[in-house]
């Protein structure tokens, strides 16, 4: 024994095997249960495809209407109640409309069908028209829940389009037809969800 060693210090017996400890469970999810961050998961349910913009826009628009109606009917207290009820109802409406729109599906649809549209100039590609279609279907998701028609929303859609990367290839005079086409496709699908299955 070394003179500097404390006799009370534990030293394992080199001839004795080390004890085996049971394995601890892993603290990570199974590969198939991991959430893909690109799937835009709903913050409450974790389901892919959340549409917070549609929900927020619907809530804001209907909350303002609910406040106005509440003030007229019940004064300031009625206004507060109307704002809450309107926001909840509008949020659900906006979420419902937005969740019917899948940008991946819309992009795929237009990529496969744009060349058959009467307004398409064959000297342009789908990449030239894509920002216009995106403006139409994303604009529908934003403005339709506020009760706006395409004509009502067109000034905002034009501004939105002109800020899009790649929009400089196709002037709004040509792009507006594609934007309007994308809007009307969704408006028709919302009015008749079974239309596409026929």
ZIPE-V358289 format. One record per helix or strand of 3 or more residues. SS is the DSSP state (2 for helix, 1 for strand). FROM is the first residue (numbers start at 1). TO is the last residue. Records with the same first field share a line. If there is no record, write none. Layout:
SS->FROM-TO ; FROM-TO
//
This chain:
2->31-33 ; 37-39 ; 52-99 ; 103-116 ; 126-146 ; 150-163 ; 167-169 ; 172-191 ; 195-197
//
